[in-house]
Amino acid sequence: MTASTTIEEQSHMTHPAISNLTPLEKASLVSGESFWRTTTIEHAGIEGAMLTDGPHGIRLQGSDSGEDHLGIADSAPATAFPTGSALGSSWDVSLLEEIGTALGVEARYLGVDILLGPGVNMKRSPLCGRNFEYFSEDPRHAGVLGAAWVRGIQTQGVGASVKHFAANNQETKRMTVSAEVDERTLREIYFPAFERIVTEADPATVMCSYNRINGVLSSQNKWLLTDVLRGDWGFAGYVVSDWAAVQDPAAALAAGLDLEMPPLGNGSEPALLKAIDDGLLTESALEQAVSRILTVHDRLRAHRGPVKKPDLDAHHALARRAASASSVLLTNDNILPLERDSADAIAVIGELARTPRYQGAGSSHIHPTRLDSAIDAINASTTRPVTFAAGYHLDGRTDRDLVTEALRVAEGASVVVLFLGLPDGDESEGFDREHIDLPYAQLELAAELATTDTPIVVVLSNGGVVDLGPVVDKASAILELWLGGQASGSAAADVLFGIAEPGGRLAETIPNKLADNPAHLNWPGDDSVLYGERAYIGYRWYDAREMDVRFPFGHGLSYTTFEYSDLQVVVPDPQSPHVTVRVTVTNTGKRDGSEVVQLYVAPHSGRVDRPVRELRGFEKVMIPAGQHKVVELELSDRDFAYWGKQGWTVDPGDYTIEVGPSSRSLPLTEVVTLDVPLLRDPLTGDSTIAEWLADPVGSPLMKEMLAVAMEGSAVPATDDVFKLAADVTLSTFVSFGGGDQDGVVTALERAVAEAGAALPASR
């Protein structure tokens, strides 16, 4: 089905098995048969489907009992790939698709039909406990990478479940909180990643979130699940609830939710059948949900080849490559890469080098097929003497003996590689972080090591950003590994010694301090949380306020250098918002390396306030030393648009095209002028004076007619009075003058309508 298929057309698509089902059997198909499996009805040829957690590995529990949802018990061994925060930093579309394909192979082998991922919620605040699962603070970035992940896994006949739809940006009171957010912000920030994945990758399912949006549960939100998801975007799959997100099964089904997971209590069948008997739910709505579920499962199975045994060695190698491609070199005083062959000793300090933290806690917790430690990988990668000291306890206890040992080891080495990071208990599904600080014991250790003459290379393991203020001045280099999966230890060694490059760039801003974050004063709310920052999350906020940050969105150093040149911006037709951007990127260093070319669009003045710049395209390119590549990126109407009263709106005027390696480093710019017609908002007596003044047709007409109609009144129609009364409606303003309110307003409404629906092509 295409995006042009209407909701009415979808409602008439009936699966052939439905004619063989009783009402009770139909009702049984829209909730799970067990915690992870949908219902099987053998006489009708309906095979249940297995759903299980992801998204960075397969978490298939040994029992389908539904116990231990948070993953404490063993699950089947599976490759633990880097988490979302790491993969987001890769900016590598082909890598995400490759990982999706590998996940599909493992899922098929384990009998999984639907893998619950990817998570594409925005990183509204660094405090969100689940940020490690999400890609980015930018919807374009998250949508492009999420679509690649979905394409990859679904090539294997395994369905994706894009989550958590929508505005699920905190764990605090996630089951009950209402996200109070205006439609423009939803459409521009919190919806686009989902929209891109739906329209470009055709995911099997979308998972609704727990929370309310403007007071309405996501699971019962018809506007969200039917009008937007299916009506606007043409979604052809089925909507599954997050586990235990449904409070009223009949209301959820009527709103557009298809599958309730898991079955609760005695199941939802009695409630659904009673709602049909009472006229609160139609049987056709039930059949429609059943048809969607069965059609998706049929489609997935029809595209499957033979089950293949996963090549776990190859998948581990892929996880290793992905971890290095996702690592972000934040600072480097020319100390990295380290020499592999030398008599100078390396001191590896930090318990995290021996006991890696490579994934987050909660429903995504994976039982890895193997696990590499950094200390073992470093020893295997170099002929240099390597010494080790734990330095701290992972539980945060201070231990003077460990610090003393670390100082002794550091003083006998030519370089310290210091592993720092967050413990499991600091970030997880189910609760939010209280701060963004590294553990006190680790910071104290770093401070004492800095008193030695030995240079320090810091390697970080964390799912969400941390405050690097106490570390940045003490380190000669900082390498952010995120939660890099089961091969992160080997990847750390690869990058430290230059076997691989640090290929990542930040997909979220690292602020100077937590209080700088735009959501800080509206976090986490109580029964509701106000998204008062509107579209200004992440770099959009910091750039609008011209605020210093620790490291900007898109930042990341390389082991080589790049030069940007020859920006070409081609606008075939200024009356159509379609632009081709070309830029030459030259590797001016002595090593091969990859660069992430980032394209931002910066609107000039307009009718609404807009972010200073927004990411509108990117491409990761590998360029051999001394060579160059021409990168071409396309911009379309949505890249210049904002969500207005009449939907997506492109205003005529000037836009700056900015290209470079980060949101704060954009060396090439060019201004383009779009002469598109200006989509006018309807003007009525209920429109404000400011709205009339902002309309190039309405403004002169209003001034001319009111100057005559209100001549001699106590409220003259002058510019000074218009300014004072900017927020007053036209009808109220006219009434102040004691004139013929209805006659003047009607005449103005008629005049502006007759003047034409479109403005001249230029402003």
Secondary structure, DSSP 8 states (H G I E B T S, - for coil): --TT--HHHHHT---GGGGG--HHHHHHTTB-SSSSB---BGGGTB---BEEE-SSS-B-BS--S---TTS-S-B--B-----HHHHHHH--HHHHHHHHHHHHHHHHHTT-SEEE--B------TT-TTGGGB--S-HHHHHHHHHHHHHHHHTTT-EEEEEEETT----TTTTT-EEE--HHHIIIIISHHHHHHHHHH--SEEEE-SSEETTEEGGG-HIIIIIIIIIIT---SEEEE-TT--S-HHHHHHHT--BBSS--TT-SHHHHHHHHHTTSS-HHHHHHHHHHHHHHHHHHHHT--------HHHHHHHHHHHHHHH-EEEEESS--S--SS-SS-EEEE-HHHHS---S-BSTT---BS----HHHHHHHH-SS-EEEE--S-TT----HHHHHHHHHHHHTSSEEEEEEE--GGGSBTTB--S-----HHHHHHHHHHTTSSS-EEEEEE-SS----HHHHTT-SEEEE--S--TTHHHHHHHHHTTSS------SS-B-SSGGGSTTGGG-S-SSEEE-TTTT--THHHHHHTT---SB-TT--B-SS-EEEEEEEEE-S-TTS--EEEEEEEEE-SSS-EEEEEEEEEEE-S-SS---S-EEEEEEEEEE-TT-EEEEEEEE-GGGG-EEETTEEE--SEEEEEEEESBTTB--EEEEEEE----B-----TTSBHHHHHHSTTHHHHHHHHHHHHTTTSSS---HHHHHHTTTSBHHHHHHHTTS-HHHHHHHHHHHHHHT-SB--S--
